[in-house]
Amino acid sequence: MRRVWLWFRSEELNFPLQSIQLREIQWVAPTYHAIHSVLTSPVYAGAYVYGKTRHERYVDEQGRVRKRVRKLPRSEWGVLIPEHHEGYIDWASYEANQTRISTNIRPLPHQGGGAVREGAALLQGLATCGHCGRRLRTHYRGRNHTPGYHCAGKDIVDGRGVYCLSVGGVQIDEALTHAFLEALTPAGMQAALAAAEQLEANHDAALGQWRLALERARYEAERAERRYRAVEPENRLVARGLEAEWEQRLRDLEQAAKILGTAPSTIHRWLNDGFIAGEQITPGAPWQIRLTDELLNRFVEDAPEGFVTMQEATKILGVSRQTVLQRVKSGELDAVHVYRGRKKGIRINVNDDQLDLFNQSS
């Protein structure tokens, strides 16, 4: 659960927030509670549930009648209808997630499992005493914080507790490491491939979330514009409020330009050069840039074959930089922007057909 929350935060992805006080859904930085509520909700997996809690009355130690809400186990839910509607995940995946979440909590005494705690000892929270079956505790000694394991036991001698077991952890951890690596050696290649596939899946998931955010920002900006234009001129107070909302939505689009790996100054330069198209309601007003698929496709990680730098394009075509930009703006030349690595910048497609076009134009 915590790793999902940290992944959302590291990717700077927002999460929907809806409450009685808010008229519309707000997109904010996710909280741990929000992530937990979604991943543990059966609705997320397409199920309809009713009767997960029960209101009870009880008598406290002072004899007063009080009320409380008690969460019920699944076997006592009033209604549970799997596949009631289309879910984000299937029911089997949901149940597997619940099992994994339940094993990551700190276990009760004499129970195995639990989330890994901090520290260098490899068996912390996992090893148990061979004498009494209790969980071994971890300790560290010396300047090097050498790990060790001990069992507090239940025996008391001369009024003091006596360890049931206390052993150093260095040799145990070394033996465990060798056995673990030997077991993984045959599956090393498969594990590496699986890790690479998972990394790619995570990247695609983050990219998909950013694309949804772009669509959301574009929709909000267009809706704010429609509302602003629909207001009669005499309704100045309403118009000012809608204008402020519109400008806020346009700032949201700006553009989203961080996703494209650009700075606002670069965006303005490209607007002047004609690399991207934009419009202003009045001089000095915020730029409105339509993030169409055609525009998004111009931003790539690697330049396609045949695309060269601006300096190379001017030499090959024998024209000035301004002429190249004018041909890009008119659609006679194709251009992309490489937004990663040392070779980032505008790349121009220069091929034989375009050379012939320039020769004819000359």
ABEGO torsion letter per residue (X at the ends): XAAAAAAAAAAGBBBBBBBAABABBBBBBBBAAAAAAAAABAAAAGBBBBGABBBBBBBBAAGBBBBBBBBBBAAABABBBBGABBBABBAAAAAAAAAAAAAABBBBBGBBEEBBBBEABAABGABBBAAAGBBBBBBBBEAAGBBBBBBAEABBBGGBBBBABBBBAAAAAAAAAAAAAAAAAAAAAAAAAAAAAAAAAAAAAAAAAAAAAAAAAAAAAAAAAAAAAABBAABAAAAAAAAAAAAAAAAAABGGAAAAGBBAAAAAAAAAAGABBBBBABBGBBBBBBBBAAAAAABBABBBBGBBBAAAAAAAAGBBAAAAAAAAAAGABBBBBBABEAABEBBBBBBAAAAAAAAAAX
